[in-house]
């Protein structure tokens, strides 16, 4: 494939019922992307689901030799990323079609290194609830200290920054710690207050 602009990182465990819709939402983005799916020793039928995508040159499917957890699996995907940007996407969430395009435009316009979006909550069956969790247009380090308003599946971040700050502490808000480190060094994050993430 052509050189990807975005590397989409999907840690996958016990998700054979949801990951197809997740992958389709990543494939439906309007920017050149590679989609890195990391099977974290999933005990279900994930391999069978992923066989349907073996002809897709933009999808890279790898398996962990042992269960690493979401944070280390994401770090593994980030280390492989070839894109200018990294986007995180959990295996039961979905994106609106213009999500990545709008985020890239926002980062290019603002010079910020991280962008997140609002999200609509879905039911366990993947149906929309109409309930939207908003985000501020600019999220400062001080604001982020109060609570984690940056949802992992909504994040687009410059790849070199993601590689600089790998996720740590699997059992204690590993993504939140990463965002704090990024904002402390690089300044505020950008927020797009549109529900471009459908969050299960």
N, C-alpha and C positions, 0 to 999 in steps of 0.2 A: 504494500500500500504506500501511498504518498506519506511524507513525513507528517506525523500527527501534530496537531496544535495542542490537543488536550489528551492527557492520559487519565482514563477513568479507572479507579481502583475499587473493585467489588470483593470484599471478603465474603466467603460463602460457607455456611454451615447450617444444616437442617433447613434448607430453603427450596427444596425441589418443587414446592407448590407455588412459590412466589417469584422465583428468579427470572422466569421467562418474561414477565411483564416489566421487571426491572431492566433486563438487558434490552428489550424492545424500546424502552423509553430512552436508553442511552444511544441506541442505533438511530433513533429518530431525531437526534440533534443535527443542527445545520452547519456544524464545523467539523473538520477532519479530526477524528479521534481514534485512539486505540483503547480497547476495553480489556482490562486485565482482571480476570476472574481467578481468585485464589481459593481452591477447595481446601478448607481447613479440617481435613479428615472427616468430612460430612458422612454420617452413617446412613443417609437416605438414598434416593435414586438420582442424585445430582449428576452423576456421570452420564446416565441415560438422557437426561434433559440436555446436557451440554453437547452430546453427539449431534444434535440438530444444528449446532453452530460451527461444526468443524470445518465447513467450507468458507466461513467468513474470515477473510484475511485480517480484518481489524480486531478480531477477538483472540486474545491470548489466554489459554486455559492452563493453569498449573496446579499442582497438588503438593501440599505440605507433607513431609515425611512423618510429622507428628503434629498434634493439635497445638497451635501456637497462640490462639486467641485472636480477636479482631485487630488489636493494636499492632502486634508483630506481623500479622498478615498484611495489614495496610502498609507497614514499613517495607515489607518485602516487595510489594507492588510499586511503591514509590522508588525504591532502588532500581527497578527495571524501567521506570518511566522514561520515554523519549520525547514527550511533549514539552512545550514551553510552560504549560500549566498542568496541574494535577487537580482532579475532581474526585471527591470521595462519594461513594454511593453504596448504601447498605442493601442487602439482597432481598429486602421486602419493601423497599421504597421505590418511588417512580418520579420522573422529571417531566415537566411540561416541555414541549418541543423546542422553544426558544430560550431555554434556561442558560445554556452555556454561551450562546451568542450574546445575550444581554449582559452576562457577567464579564465576558471578555471586553466588551465595549466599555463597561463601567470601570474596569481596572485600567484600561488604556487611557481613558479620559481623566481619571483621578490620580494615577500614579501609585495607587495603593497596591499592596501585594496579596490581599485576601478579600474575598467577597462572599457574602452569604445571602440567603433570601428568606422571605416569609415562607410558611408552610401550611398546607391544609391537612388536617388530621383525617386519616382513613380508618374505617372499621377493620377488625382482624380479617374480614373477607375481602378487603381492598375496595370498599365502597366509600365514596366521599361523604363526609359529615357536614360540610359547609362551615365547619369551625376553623378559623384561620388564626395562626399565631404570628403576629406582625414582627417586623424588625425595624430598628432605626436606620436612617440613611447613612449615618456615620456612627461607628461604635468605637468608643475610646477604651484605652486600657483601664481607666478608672471605672467606666461603666461596666466593663466586663468583669471586674473584680467583684461586683455586687452579685452577679449570677451569670450562668452560662447562657447567653441569648443566641449563640451561634450553633446551629444544628449541623452535625457532621455531614449528613447527606446533602446539605445545601452548599457546602464549601467548594469554591474554586480558589486555588492558591498558586502562586508562581512556583514552578517545580524546584528551583534551586533553594527556595525558602523551606519547602516541605522536606527537602533532603537535609537541610541544616538542622531542623528540629523534629527528629523522629518521635513518634508517640511512645510514652513510657507509662509504667504503673497501670498495668492491664485492669486491675481491680478498682481503680479510683479515678474515674473521669479523665482518661488518658487524652481525649481530644481537647478537653477544657484546658488542661495544663499546656498543651501545644499552642492553643490560640493565645493564651496569656504570654507565653514566651515570644511569639511572633509579634504581637502588638507592642510588647515592652520594647522590642528592638526597632521595629519598622513603623510604628505609629498606628493610627486608627485603621479599622477594617471598614469596607464599604458594605452597605446593606441595600438590597432591592426589596422594597416592601410590596412584593407580589408573591402569591403562593405558587412559585415555580417548582416547589417540591411537594409531592403527595407523600405524607409520612404515616406509616402504619403504626 
